[in-house]
């Protein structure tokens, strides 16, 4: 910071000195004219969640007749979430309105030419943190507005502001690019896995023998677990592990197939488990089918085509038992399974590692941002 300032002074002023503060509002929903053929952007928290922190359009628009006193918030103002979901802000680059969850900050005339608006945008991340740490609770969380108005903001020389913005813009671009590249890598690995899975599990009738699923496994129902004690045995439902109990419904290798709900969620386990009534388990005839081969086949099979309920996806033992399944030799089943296991492990490691890598990049960015906007008080 000393290198940037080079001995130049930094002024400090409070939010209420620098900005006009106005609350947002929601036009009456009962007046259709307010919400028909709207041209004025009306911002909500959903806009920040979906489109980020620098916005030039809103997901919803209102009509001019909905505007109180014909007054819009001017462009290059900020919305700060000061109630309900606290600690978010956005720079709005067009004239607009916002709902009542936001306090709107518009620069006073005396300060318009003293700020690079993007310097303020970056500095207000400090205000977000202050808001999260200074809330009062009633029917819902809200910010201590007396303290909010007294929050101080530095005014370094414009050339210093410009340099800080340049550096942080570069960091933002790099972070966004890295995040995009990591996401592309994940998609690529998933496509590779799907390609090889489809290829390895495709057989012609002349190549191998086929059997019905009911000929190689016994499909078993789940049971209620509520009266079981706490333990370390996982309880499976159609969404995955939902609790842990002290008793197992089955203790051998099994492929679990949902009965209701997310019917494409196929699970493989070699450890004891309990399953509830929304998911079947299988007793596998390992003299005919290798368990991991069954798992990969069922993951690749489009179970949605067998659903017996259009409102909530559902499967029955009868329909599952009729599925035709290819049965190459056990050695070939193991070879195919080993290849697919490796692809699945690679895809899983990328899927697990991606959020961590993105979080690391964001932490690095936030660290440098804090360093660049941490000004000494004279």
C-alpha positions, 0 to 999 in steps of 0.5 A, spaced: 500 500 500 505 504 501 508 503 494 501 505 491 500 511 495 507 514 495 506 518 501 499 521 499 494 522 504 487 518 504 481 522 506 476 518 510 468 519 510 462 516 512 457 512 508 452 518 510 457 523 508 458 520 501 451 517 499 444 518 499 441 512 502 434 510 500 430 504 501 427 499 495 420 497 495 415 492 491 410 495 487 403 492 489 402 486 486 395 486 485 396 492 480 397 488 474 399 495 470 405 495 474 408 489 472 405 489 464 410 491 459 415 494 464 421 497 461 424 499 468 429 494 471 427 492 478 432 488 482 432 482 487 437 478 490 435 473 485 439 478 480 445 477 484 445 470 485 444 469 477 448 474 474 453 477 479 455 483 482 455 488 476 448 489 473 445 492 467 439 489 467 434 485 471 430 479 471 424 483 472 421 489 469 416 494 472 412 500 468 413 507 469 406 507 473 409 503 478 415 508 480 413 513 486 414 520 485 417 518 478 424 517 481 429 512 479 435 510 483 441 513 478 445 509 474 452 507 478 449 506 484 449 500 489 444 496 492 446 493 499 442 487 502 441 490 509 435 485 511 434 477 510 439 475 506 445 480 509 452 481 506 451 482 498 452 488 494 452 490 486 453 495 482 448 497 478 450 501 471 443 503 469 437 507 472 433 502 476 429 500 482 430 495 487 426 491 492 425 493 500 431 488 502 436 493 499 438 499 501 440 503 495 447 508 495 447 513 490 453 518 490 452 525 492 454 530 487 460 533 491 463 526 491 461 523 484 468 526 481 472 523 487 471 516 486 472 511 480 466 507 481 469 500 481 474 502 486 467 503 490 465 497 488 471 493 490 471 496 497 464 495 498 466 488 499 468 490 506 461 493 507 458 486 506 463 483 511 461 489 516 453 488 515 454 480 516 457 482 523 453 487 525 445 484 525 440 485 529 434 480 530 427 481 530 422 477 525 428 477 520 435 479 520 437 486 519 443 490 519 444 496 524 443 502 520 446 507 525 452 503 525 451 502 517 451 510 516 457 511 520 461 506 516 467 509 513 470 509 506 477 511 504 478 516 498 485 515 496 487 519 490 484 517 483 490 515 480 491 510 486 484 508 485 485 507 478 491 502 479 487 498 484 481 497 480 486 495 474 490 490 478 483 487 481 480 487 474 486 483 472 485 478 478 477 477 477 479 476 469 484 470 471 479 467 477 474 467 472 478 464 466 481 459 471 474 457 474 471 456 466 477 452 464 476 447 471 469 446 469 470 445 462 475 439 464 470 436 468 465 436 463 470 433 458 472 427 463 464 426 464 463 425 456 469 421 456 467 416 461 460 416 458 463 415 451 467 409 454 461 406 458 456 406 452 462 403 448 464 397 453 457 396 455 454 395 447 453 388 445 450 385 439 446 379 440 450 374 436 456 376 441 454 374 448 448 371 451 443 375 454 438 374 461 433 377 464 435 381 470 431 377 475 435 371 473 441 373 475 439 377 481 433 377 487 430 384 488 429 386 495 424 391 498 427 396 503 424 397 510 423 402 515 429 404 520 425 409 525 425 404 530 433 402 530 438 405 534 444 409 532 450 406 529 455 406 524 451 402 518 449 407 513 441 407 511 440 408 504 434 412 501 433 414 493 437 420 495 443 416 498 445 415 505 440 419 510 442 416 517 446 411 520 443 405 525 446 399 529 443 394 524 444 392 517 438 389 512 444 386 508 451 385 509 454 382 502 455 386 496 449 389 493 447 394 487 441 399 490 436 401 485 431 407 487 424 405 487 421 412 488 424 419 487 430 419 483 430 413 480 437 414 476 441 414 483 444 407 482 449 405 488 454 400 489 456 398 496 460 392 499 459 394 506 453 392 511 447 397 510 440 398 511 435 400 506 428 404 506 422 403 502 424 408 497 430 403 494 431 396 492 437 392 494 439 386 490 442 379 492 447 378 486 448 371 483 456 372 482 456 365 479 453 369 473 454 376 474 460 380 477 457 386 481 461 392 479 459 390 472 451 390 474 452 397 477 455 400 471 450 396 466 444 399 471 448 406 471 448 406 463 441 403 463 435 409 462 431 407 468 426 413 466 423 409 460 420 404 465 417 409 470 410 407 472 408 414 475 408 420 471 408 425 477 413 421 481 418 417 478 417 410 480 419 403 479 417 396 480 420 389 481 416 386 476 419 391 471 426 391 473 426 383 473 424 384 465 430 388 463 435 384 458 442 384 461 448 382 457 452 377 460 459 376 457 464 371 461 466 373 468 473 375 466 470 380 460 465 383 465 471 384 470 475 387 465 470 392 463 468 394 470 476 395 471 476 400 465 470 403 467 472 404 475 478 408 473 474 413 468 469 413 474 474 415 479 478 420 475 471 423 473 469 423 481 476 426 483 475 432 478 468 433 481 470 433 488 476 437 487 473 442 482 469 446 488 476 446 492 480 448 487 475 454 485 474 456 492 482 456 493 482 461 487 477 465 490 480 465 497 487 468 493 483 473 490 479 475 496 486 475 500 489 480 494 483 484 494 483 485 502 491 487 501 489 492 496 484 496 499 486 496 506 488 503 507 492 506 514 488 511 517 492 518 518 
